[in-house]
Amino acid sequence: MAVADVSLSVSRGAIHGLLGPNGAGKTTTLKMLLGLVRPSGGTFEILGMQAQKSGARARLGFLPEQPYFPTQLTVVEAMQLYGRLSGVSKADIRAQGPVLLEKVGLEGREKTLLSRFSRGMLQRLGLAQAMLGNPEVVVLDEPASGLDPVGQRDVRNLMLELRSSGTAILLSSHQLSEVEAVCDEVTILNRGRVAARGHIDDLLNVSGQISLRVRGNGGLPAALSALSNQSIAVGDVWTMSVAEPDVRRAVDAIDDAGWTLVSLSQKRDSLEDYFARLLVTADEGGDA
């Protein structure tokens, strides 16, 4: 069984991350949503329509994990081809093409043959074609794959721009820092099943713990060290975790030591730590 009992929904103007280790069923789930693989059971809908219907797919943009394009085409020819296959009019392709190519960093390369493109440049073209026709739903499978840090930043900004315009985005990615930066909700798959789902803050916030960042000279004052569950120093700035009932005492200890409170916030796991701990728990047979 490749995927079993996986349910998720993506709202307008939201980015939903689909995560999981290799072989968890992420790409299979996306292919079923796109009508490329027929499920043995269950339903997939886009904007209230069956996903296999042409009316639904015409309102969706898709970037596969490794986009392949006919290498004999130029950039502008590829945009025309994929735009027409998606039902976008020639006039709209001419109007939108230059704007989208500029957004993905391919301006000035309209007449370049795709055979001369690197993997990262092909990935940028894949992003541009996915946005042709102003789709209401966009599915992105590893959109930052093969991109340098500048390209990854550009992809992140594009996703945030799409979200602000009301587009629903389903993002599958191994770049957990990217997911944590842009996603509103996540679904984590493991062995074809949902291991966790929810708003990213609800998953990552550590109940009952507060994170403090303080600045001062020398070692951590003894009164603070006694209250801290965990602490780490970078230069003269310390980050520590204290229990919620001890926050007032910790702030007083900071003041008594002549140190400075830089910030105070709910303690939050990194998505990497949460993800790794979740999979270890599942592998050991515990509750996910």
C-alpha positions in Angstrom: 0.0 0.0 0.0 1.7 3.2 -1.2 -0.6 5.7 0.6 -3.4 4.9 3.1 -5.9 7.2 4.7 -4.1 10.4 3.8 -6.4 13.4 4.0 -5.5 17.1 3.8 -6.9 20.3 2.5 -5.4 23.6 1.4 -7.2 26.9 1.9 -7.1 29.9 -0.4 -4.3 32.2 0.4 -2.4 29.5 2.4 0.7 27.5 1.9 0.4 23.8 3.0 3.6 21.8 3.4 3.7 18.1 2.5 6.7 16.5 4.3 8.1 13.1 4.8 11.2 11.0 4.3 12.0 9.4 0.9 9.4 6.8 0.1 6.8 8.2 2.4 4.2 8.7 -0.4 4.5 12.4 -1.1 5.0 12.3 -4.8 2.3 9.5 -5.2 -0.1 11.7 -3.3 0.6 14.6 -5.6 0.3 12.5 -8.7 -3.1 11.2 -7.6 -4.2 14.8 -6.9 -3.1 15.8 -10.5 -4.8 12.8 -12.1 -1.5 11.2 -13.2 -2.1 8.2 -11.0 -5.6 6.7 -10.4 -6.2 5.9 -6.7 -7.8 2.6 -5.7 -10.0 4.6 -3.3 -10.8 8.1 -2.0 -11.4 11.4 -3.7 -9.3 14.3 -4.8 -10.9 17.7 -5.5 -9.6 21.0 -6.8 -11.8 24.0 -6.2 -14.8 21.7 -5.4 -14.4 19.7 -8.7 -13.0 16.2 -9.2 -9.3 16.5 -9.8 -9.4 14.5 -13.0 -11.8 16.9 -14.7 -10.3 19.3 -17.2 -12.1 22.3 -15.7 -10.3 21.7 -12.4 -6.9 21.0 -13.9 -7.1 24.2 -16.1 -7.1 26.3 -12.9 -4.0 24.6 -11.4 -0.3 25.2 -12.0 2.2 22.4 -11.4 6.0 22.2 -11.0 7.3 18.6 -10.9 10.3 17.7 -8.9 12.5 17.4 -11.9 10.9 19.2 -14.8 11.9 18.0 -18.3 11.5 20.2 -21.3 12.2 19.6 -25.1 15.7 20.8 -25.3 15.3 22.0 -28.9 12.9 24.7 -27.8 13.8 28.2 -26.8 12.5 29.7 -23.5 9.7 31.6 -25.2 8.7 28.6 -27.3 8.5 26.5 -24.2 6.3 29.1 -22.5 4.0 29.2 -25.5 3.8 25.3 -25.7 3.0 24.8 -22.0 0.7 27.8 -21.9 -1.4 26.5 -24.8 -1.4 23.0 -23.2 -2.9 24.6 -20.1 -5.5 26.4 -22.1 -4.0 29.9 -21.8 -4.7 32.1 -24.7 -1.9 33.3 -27.0 -2.6 36.9 -26.0 -2.3 36.0 -22.3 0.9 34.1 -22.9 2.4 37.1 -24.7 1.4 39.4 -21.9 2.3 37.2 -18.9 5.4 35.5 -20.3 7.9 38.4 -20.0 6.6 39.3 -16.5 6.9 35.7 -15.2 10.4 35.2 -16.8 11.6 38.4 -15.1 10.2 37.1 -11.7 12.1 33.9 -12.0 15.3 35.6 -13.2 15.3 34.5 -16.8 14.8 38.0 -18.4 16.9 38.4 -21.5 17.1 34.7 -22.1 13.9 34.4 -24.1 15.7 33.1 -27.2 18.1 30.8 -25.5 17.8 27.1 -26.3 16.9 24.9 -23.4 19.8 22.6 -24.2 22.1 25.3 -22.9 20.3 25.6 -19.6 21.6 24.3 -16.2 19.4 22.4 -13.9 18.8 25.5 -11.8 17.8 27.5 -14.9 15.3 24.7 -16.0 13.9 24.8 -12.5 13.3 28.6 -12.8 11.5 28.0 -16.2 9.4 25.3 -14.5 8.3 27.9 -12.0 7.4 30.4 -14.7 5.3 27.9 -16.6 3.5 26.8 -13.4 2.3 30.4 -12.9 1.0 30.9 -16.5 -2.7 31.7 -16.6 -2.8 33.0 -13.0 -3.8 29.6 -11.5 -5.9 29.6 -8.4 -4.1 26.5 -7.1 -0.4 25.8 -7.4 1.3 22.5 -6.6 5.1 22.7 -6.2 7.2 19.5 -5.8 10.7 20.4 -4.5 10.7 23.9 -6.1 14.1 24.9 -4.7 15.8 21.8 -6.0 19.0 22.6 -7.9 18.9 26.3 -7.0 21.6 28.4 -5.3 20.8 30.4 -2.2 19.7 33.4 -4.3 17.4 31.2 -6.3 15.9 29.7 -3.1 15.2 33.1 -1.8 13.5 34.0 -5.1 11.3 30.9 -4.8 10.4 31.8 -1.2 9.4 35.3 -2.2 7.3 34.0 -5.2 5.4 31.7 -2.9 4.7 34.5 -0.4 3.5 36.7 -3.3 1.2 34.0 -4.6 -0.2 33.5 -1.1 -0.9 37.2 -0.7 -2.9 37.1 -3.9 -5.1 34.4 -2.6 -3.6 31.4 -4.3 -3.7 28.0 -2.6 -0.2 26.4 -2.6 0.6 22.8 -1.9 4.4 22.5 -1.3 6.3 19.3 -1.1 9.9 19.9 0.0 12.9 18.5 1.8 14.1 22.0 2.5 12.7 22.1 6.1 13.9 25.6 6.8 12.1 26.8 3.7 8.9 25.0 4.8 9.1 26.5 8.3 9.6 30.0 6.8 6.6 30.0 4.5 4.1 27.4 5.4 0.9 28.0 7.4 0.1 24.3 7.9 2.0 21.1 7.4 1.1 17.4 6.9 3.9 14.9 7.6 3.8 11.5 6.0 5.6 8.4 7.1 5.3 5.0 5.4 2.3 6.2 3.5 0.3 7.5 6.4 -0.2 10.8 8.2 2.2 11.0 11.1 1.3 14.6 12.1 -0.7 17.5 10.7 -1.6 21.0 11.9 -0.7 24.7 12.0 3.0 24.9 12.1 3.0 27.0 15.3 0.8 24.4 17.1 3.3 21.7 16.1 6.5 23.5 17.0 5.6 25.6 20.1 6.8 23.8 23.2 4.0 23.9 25.8 5.0 25.4 29.2 8.4 26.7 28.1 9.6 30.2 27.4 12.7 31.1 25.4 14.8 34.0 26.7 17.7 35.8 24.9 19.9 37.8 27.2 23.1 39.7 26.8 25.9 40.2 29.4 29.6 39.8 30.1 31.1 36.6 31.5 29.4 33.4 32.4 25.7 32.9 32.9 24.7 34.2 36.4 24.1 31.4 38.9 20.5 32.6 39.6 19.7 32.3 35.9 21.6 29.0 35.4 19.5 27.5 38.3 16.3 28.4 36.5 17.4 27.4 32.9 16.5 24.0 31.4 18.7 24.6 28.5 21.2 27.3 27.5 23.6 28.2 24.8 25.9 31.1 24.2 26.9 32.9 21.0 29.3 35.6 21.8 27.8 37.7 24.7 24.2 36.6 23.9 22.7 33.6 25.7 19.6 31.8 24.7 17.9 29.8 27.4 14.7 27.9 28.1 12.8 28.4 31.4 9.4 27.1 32.7 6.6 29.6 32.4 6.1 29.9 36.2 9.8 30.9 36.5 9.8 33.7 34.0 9.3 36.5 36.5 12.1 35.2 38.6 14.4 34.9 35.6 13.7 38.5 34.5 14.5 39.7 38.1 17.7 37.7 38.0 18.7 39.3 34.7 18.1 42.8 36.1 19.9 42.0 39.4 23.0 40.8 37.4 23.0 44.0 35.3 22.3 42.0 32.1 20.0 42.9 29.3 16.8 41.0 28.2 17.0 40.9 24.4 13.8 39.0 23.7 11.2 36.7 25.3 9.0 34.3 23.4 7.3 31.0 23.4 9.9 28.3 23.1 9.8 26.7 19.6 11.3 23.6 18.2 13.0 23.8 14.9 11.1 21.9 12.2 14.2 19.7 11.7 14.2 18.6 15.3 10.4 18.0 15.4 10.6 16.1 12.1 13.5 13.9 13.3 11.9 13.2 16.7 8.6 12.3 15.1 10.1 9.8 12.7 12.2 8.2 15.5 9.0 7.8 17.6 7.2 6.2 14.7 10.0 3.8 13.9 10.1 2.7 17.5 6.4 1.9 17.3 5.2 4.7 19.6 2.4 7.2 18.9 3.2 9.6 16.1 
